[in-house]
Amino acid sequence: MSITDTAPSDSADAGAGAASTGGDRASERVRRREPSAVLRMSEAEAAAIGGDPDDPTDDELVLLNMGPSHPSTHGVLRLMLELSGETVLRSKPVIGYLHTGMEKTGEQLTYLQGGTNVTRMDYASPLFNELAFCLATERLLGIDVPERATWIRMLMCELNRVSSHLLFMATNGMDLGAVSMMIYGWREREEVLRFFEKVTGLRMNHNYIRPGGVAADLPADWRTDVTGLIELIEPRLDEYDTLLTGQPIWRERLQGVGVINAAEAIALGATGPILRGAGMAWDLRRDEPYLFYDQVDFDVIVGTHGDCYDRYAIRLNEIRESLRIAAQIIEAMPAGDYRVQDKKVTPPPRSRIDASMEALIHHFKIFTEGFKVPPGEAYASVESPRGELGVYLVSDGTSVPYRVHVRAPSFVNLQTLPHLMQGGLIADGVAIISSVDPIMGEVDR
């Protein structure tokens, strides 16, 4: 299946046909049988088509809603499926049930408050949202973050990648009936979240990465904690391999299911494990380095067949690479400041607030009025667990962004679903949705 094969021959005519009724129903049924993977009609249009008594196969085609209240569609994703028996002919993802409006909300918040907003988009990997937003803000401000703060950001993000992929391993196992994997993945993720709580005060939605650095320095025994995490999780990954990777039923459910090639993935804008699973070795950490990723050694994991099995194997091995990066950060972490010492951006130390009225006023103004950002625009992107996460900011010179736009990988990757699901079974659809790993807070931002 190629992208050119699935595109409608004349989108304008297709739109006109969708609105027609009565005598045009026959042509509408023909349109339904186009080789496109995408179901290009609304609910009202589908209901108006009706059956054809002269077409003995017409009653075999069924339009089925899967979700939004469905555990395998993440609770707020709805799929309209056109089925022949249990085979998916075409499908259409329907989004908008979460309706958070975070981009518009971000235009009412100061740059310092913005982190509390974006951290809730991809709630499985909140630190990446904070990082992308802060990198764009810092480009507008023209400030350089201290080296220690940059290494801390790298450490926290790689551990967040581990926790996010562990959540995928858990839920992917549950979706396919491997209930034990849900328990094990949740167990290991819990240890990472416990470390996050020790560093940031919260298990999720941290608001830890802030413009100019991070909110607080690492605790004194952080090296011991991170080393313990590495020593705990690495052997457990080998157990996952034993439990799943070579298991015949697991392979039958994933191999050859939800196949996409590199050209199709690129045409659809897919990034992350979907693109790498199709054989394209693209990772922003290596190809467009940010932070200090050019100073650490790691491999970009690439698949061959572009199926659900490749996407599973990539995430499993990316956990190993993130732990490898974390081990290098332990050795490379320098001493120094964890945030810039620019009084325009950085609040005073907590110890000075009790002793100095000026420090108290400064602290109050920073957190109520924020800091003004020079006019301009900036885009910053990072490699999140789901692909390229980018934040575009426009400043009009005030303390509040004029425009906030997020390039959310879950939103873009979701449009691969019709192409991945076409020709498969409903049961395969559950495996495919899980392999895309969408976070709906990011989709409906």
C-alpha positions in Angstrom: 0.0 0.0 0.0 1.5 3.3 -1.0 0.4 6.8 -0.1 -0.4 7.7 -3.7 -2.7 4.6 -3.9 -4.7 5.7 -0.9 -5.2 9.4 -1.8 -8.6 10.3 -3.4 -8.4 11.1 -7.1 -10.4 14.4 -6.6 -10.9 15.6 -3.1 -13.2 18.4 -4.2 -15.6 16.0 -5.9 -15.4 13.7 -2.9 -16.5 16.5 -0.7 -19.4 17.3 -3.0 -20.5 13.7 -3.1 -20.4 13.4 0.7 -23.0 16.1 1.0 -25.4 14.6 -1.6 -28.4 12.4 -0.8 -31.3 10.7 -2.6 -30.3 9.9 -6.2 -26.6 10.2 -5.4 -26.6 7.3 -2.9 -25.4 4.8 -5.5 -22.4 6.9 -6.3 -21.8 7.4 -2.6 -21.6 3.6 -2.1 -19.1 3.5 -4.9 -17.0 6.1 -3.1 -17.1 3.9 0.0 -15.4 1.2 -1.9 -12.5 3.3 -3.0 -9.1 1.8 -2.1 -8.4 4.6 0.4 -7.5 3.6 3.9 -9.2 6.7 5.4 -13.0 6.8 5.9 -13.9 10.1 4.5 -17.4 10.7 5.7 -19.2 12.0 8.8 -21.7 10.1 10.9 -24.6 11.9 9.3 -23.3 11.0 5.8 -22.8 7.4 6.8 -26.4 7.2 8.2 -27.8 8.7 5.0 -26.3 6.2 2.7 -28.6 3.3 3.7 -28.4 -0.2 2.2 -28.9 -1.3 -1.4 -31.3 -4.2 -1.9 -29.8 -4.9 -5.3 -26.3 -5.3 -3.9 -26.0 -8.7 -2.1 -22.7 -7.6 -0.4 -23.9 -4.3 0.9 -25.3 -5.7 4.2 -21.9 -7.2 4.9 -20.3 -3.8 5.4 -20.8 -2.4 8.8 -19.8 1.0 10.3 -18.7 0.5 13.9 -17.6 2.9 16.6 -14.7 1.7 18.6 -14.4 4.1 21.6 -14.2 6.7 22.9 -15.2 4.8 26.1 -13.0 1.9 25.3 -9.9 0.8 27.4 -7.8 0.1 24.3 -8.5 3.5 22.8 -7.1 5.4 25.9 -10.6 6.4 27.0 -10.9 9.5 24.7 -10.1 8.3 21.2 -12.9 7.2 18.9 -12.4 5.2 15.7 -15.0 4.9 13.0 -14.4 1.5 11.4 -15.8 0.3 8.1 -15.9 -3.5 8.5 -16.4 -6.5 6.2 -16.9 -9.2 8.8 -14.0 -8.6 11.2 -11.8 -7.1 8.5 -11.1 -3.3 8.7 -11.6 -1.8 5.2 -11.3 1.9 6.2 -11.2 3.8 9.4 -11.1 7.4 10.7 -9.8 8.6 14.1 -12.1 11.0 15.8 -10.5 13.3 18.4 -11.5 16.2 20.5 -13.1 14.5 23.5 -10.5 15.8 25.9 -10.8 19.5 24.7 -8.1 20.9 27.0 -7.2 23.9 24.9 -3.7 24.1 26.3 -2.2 26.2 23.5 -4.8 29.0 24.0 -4.4 28.7 27.7 -0.6 29.2 27.3 -1.3 32.6 25.7 -2.8 33.8 29.0 0.0 32.6 31.2 3.5 34.1 31.8 6.5 32.3 30.5 7.3 31.1 34.0 3.7 29.8 34.4 3.8 28.1 31.0 5.6 25.1 32.3 2.7 24.2 34.6 0.5 24.2 31.5 2.6 22.2 29.0 3.7 19.6 31.5 0.2 18.2 31.4 0.1 17.6 27.6 2.0 14.3 27.4 1.5 13.3 31.0 3.5 10.1 30.5 6.6 12.1 29.7 6.0 15.6 31.2 9.6 16.6 31.4 10.0 16.7 27.6 7.1 19.1 27.3 8.8 21.4 29.9 12.1 21.1 28.1 10.8 22.0 24.7 8.9 25.0 26.1 11.9 26.2 28.0 14.4 25.8 25.1 12.1 28.0 22.9 11.8 30.6 25.7 15.5 30.7 26.3 16.1 31.3 22.6 13.9 34.3 22.7 15.6 35.5 25.9 19.1 34.8 24.4 20.4 33.2 27.6 22.7 30.3 28.1 21.9 27.7 30.7 24.7 26.6 33.1 26.3 23.3 32.2 25.1 21.5 35.4 21.5 22.5 34.6 21.9 21.1 31.1 23.2 17.8 32.4 20.5 17.6 34.9 17.9 18.1 32.2 19.4 15.3 30.2 19.4 12.9 33.1 15.8 13.6 34.0 14.6 13.4 30.5 16.3 10.1 29.8 14.9 8.6 33.0 11.5 10.0 31.9 12.0 8.2 28.6 12.6 5.0 30.6 9.4 5.5 32.6 7.4 6.3 29.5 8.6 3.2 27.6 8.0 1.1 30.7 4.4 2.3 30.7 4.1 1.3 27.1 5.5 -2.1 27.9 2.9 -2.5 30.6 -0.2 -1.3 28.7 0.9 -3.0 25.4 1.1 -6.3 27.3 -2.3 -5.7 28.9 -3.9 -4.8 25.5 -2.7 -8.1 24.0 -3.5 -10.3 27.0 -0.1 -10.5 28.6 -1.4 -9.4 32.0 1.9 -10.2 33.8 3.7 -7.6 31.8 1.3 -4.9 33.1 2.3 -5.8 36.6 6.0 -5.9 35.9 6.1 -2.7 33.8 4.2 -0.8 36.4 6.5 -2.1 39.1 9.7 -0.8 37.5 8.1 2.5 36.4 7.1 3.1 40.0 10.8 3.1 41.0 11.6 5.8 38.5 8.6 7.9 39.6 9.8 7.5 43.2 13.1 9.1 42.2 11.3 11.9 40.4 9.3 12.6 43.5 12.5 12.9 45.5 14.0 15.4 43.1 11.0 17.4 42.0 8.4 16.8 44.8 6.0 15.3 42.3 5.6 11.9 40.6 4.1 13.5 37.4 3.5 17.0 36.0 6.6 18.3 37.7 7.2 21.9 36.5 10.8 21.1 37.3 12.5 22.3 34.1 12.1 26.1 34.0 13.4 28.9 31.8 17.1 29.4 32.8 17.7 25.9 34.4 15.8 23.7 36.8 13.7 24.4 39.9 16.1 22.8 42.4 19.4 21.0 42.5 19.7 17.2 42.6 19.7 15.7 46.1 23.1 14.8 47.6 22.7 11.1 47.1 21.4 11.2 43.5 24.3 9.2 42.1 23.4 6.3 44.4 19.8 6.5 43.4 20.4 6.6 39.7 22.9 3.8 39.9 20.4 1.7 41.8 17.8 2.3 39.1 20.1 1.2 36.4 21.1 -1.9 38.3 17.4 -2.7 39.0 16.0 -2.2 35.6 18.7 -3.6 33.3 18.2 -7.2 34.4 14.5 -6.8 34.4 14.7 -5.9 30.6 16.3 -9.3 30.0 13.3 -10.9 31.8 10.9 -9.0 29.5 12.9 -10.5 26.6 12.3 -14.0 28.0 8.7 -13.3 28.7 7.7 -11.7 25.5 10.2 -11.3 22.7 10.5 -15.0 21.7 7.0 -16.0 22.8 5.1 -17.6 19.8 1.7 -16.0 20.7 3.3 -12.6 21.1 5.0 -12.9 17.7 1.8 -14.0 16.0 -0.1 -11.0 17.4 2.6 -8.5 16.3 4.7 -9.6 13.4 3.3 -8.5 10.0 0.6 -6.4 11.7 0.3 -2.7 11.2 3.0 -2.5 8.5 4.2 0.9 7.3 7.3 1.7 5.2 9.7 4.6 5.5 8.2 6.5 2.5 4.7 6.3 3.9 5.8 7.2 7.4 7.7 10.3 6.1 4.7 11.3 3.9 2.4 11.1 6.9 4.9 13.1 9.1 5.4 10.2 11.6 8.4 10.4 13.9 9.8 8.4 16.8 9.5 4.6 17.0 7.0 4.5 14.1 9.5 6.1 11.7 12.5 4.2 13.1 10.5 1.0 13.0 10.1 1.5 9.3 13.9 1.5 8.9 14.6 5.3 9.0 17.4 6.1 11.5 16.1 9.5 12.5 16.6 10.7 16.1 16.9 14.4 17.0 19.4 13.6 19.8 21.9 12.5 17.2 20.8 14.2 13.9 20.0 17.7 15.3 21.8 17.5 18.7 20.5 19.7 21.6 21.6 19.9 25.2 24.8 17.8 25.4 23.7 14.7 23.5 26.7 15.1 21.2 28.9 14.4 24.2 27.4 11.0 25.1 27.5 7.7 23.3 24.3 5.9 22.4 22.8 3.9 19.5 19.7 4.8 17.4 17.6 1.7 17.4 16.1 0.9 13.9 13.6 -1.7 12.8 13.3 -3.5 9.5 9.7 -4.4 8.7 7.8 -1.4 10.2 5.3 -3.6 12.0 4.0 -3.7 15.6 6.7 -6.1 16.6 9.5 -3.7 15.4 7.9 -0.8 17.4 7.7 -3.0 20.5 11.4 -4.1 20.1 12.6 -0.5 19.5 11.0 0.8 22.7 12.4 -2.1 24.7 15.9 -1.4 23.5 15.6 2.3 23.8 15.2 1.8 27.5 18.6 0.1 27.5 20.1 3.1 25.6 18.6 5.6 28.0 20.1 3.8 30.9 23.4 3.8 29.1 23.2 7.6 28.7 22.2 8.0 32.4 25.3 6.0 33.4 27.5 8.4 31.4 25.8 11.4 32.9 26.7 10.2 36.4 30.4 10.4 35.4 30.1 13.7 33.4 27.9 15.8 35.8 29.9 18.9 36.7 29.6 21.1 39.8 28.1 24.6 39.5 24.8 26.4 39.3 21.6 24.6 38.5 20.0 27.8 37.1 21.2 31.1 35.5 22.0 33.9 37.9 20.1 36.5 36.0 17.9 38.5 38.3 15.5 39.3 35.5 14.7 35.6 35.0 15.7 33.8 38.3 13.9 34.4 41.6 16.1 35.0 44.7 17.2 32.1 46.9 14.6 31.0 49.4 17.0 31.8 52.3 17.2 35.5 51.3 13.4 36.0 51.2 13.1 35.9 55.0 16.0 38.4 55.5 15.6 40.9 52.7 12.5 43.0 51.8 14.0 43.6 48.3 14.4 39.8 47.8 10.8 39.3 48.9 9.5 42.0 46.4 11.7 40.5 43.6 10.3 37.0 44.3 6.7 38.4 44.3 7.1 40.2 41.0 8.7 37.3 39.3 5.9 34.9 40.1 3.0 37.4 39.7 4.1 39.6 36.7 6.7 37.3 35.2 9.6 38.5 33.1 9.4 40.3 29.8 10.7 38.5 26.7 12.1 40.4 23.7 9.9 40.4 20.6 10.5 37.6 18.1 9.7 34.0 17.4 11.4 30.7 18.2 10.9 27.0 17.6 12.6 24.3 19.7 12.2 20.6 19.2 13.3 17.6 21.3 13.1 13.8 20.8 10.3 12.7 23.1 9.4 9.0 23.6 6.8 9.4 20.8 8.8 11.4 18.3 9.6 15.1 17.5 8.0 17.3 20.1 8.3 21.0 19.1 7.2 24.3 20.7 6.7 27.4 18.6 6.5 30.7 20.5 5.9 34.2 19.3 6.7 37.1 21.7 5.3 40.6 21.4 7.7 41.9 24.1 5.4 41.3 27.1 5.6 38.7 29.8 2.9 36.6 28.1 3.4 34.7 24.8 1.5 36.2 21.8 1.2 32.7 20.3 1.9 29.2 21.5 1.8 26.2 19.1 2.9 22.7 19.9 4.0 20.2 17.3 2.7 17.2 19.2 4.0 13.8 18.0 1.0 11.9 19.2 -1.3 14.1 17.2 0.7 13.7 14.0 1.4 10.0 14.5 -2.4 9.3 14.9 -3.0 9.9 11.2 -1.0 6.7 10.5 -3.8 4.6 12.1 -6.0 4.2 9.0 -3.1 3.1 6.9 -1.8 0.7 9.6 -5.2 -0.8 10.2 -6.5 -1.3 6.6 -6.9 -5.0 5.8 -6.4 -6.1 9.4 -8.8 -7.5 11.9 -10.5 -5.6 14.8 -8.2 -7.5 17.2 -5.2 -6.3 15.2 -6.5 -2.8 15.6 -6.1 -3.0 19.4 -2.4 -4.0 18.9 -1.9 -1.2 16.3 -3.3 1.5 18.5 -1.1 0.3 21.3 2.0 0.3 19.1 1.4 3.9 18.1 1.3 4.7 21.8 -0.7 8.0 21.6 -1.2 10.2 24.6 -4.5 11.9 24.2 -3.7 14.8 26.5 -1.1 15.7 23.8 -3.5 15.1 20.9 -6.3 17.2 22.3 -4.0 20.0 23.6 
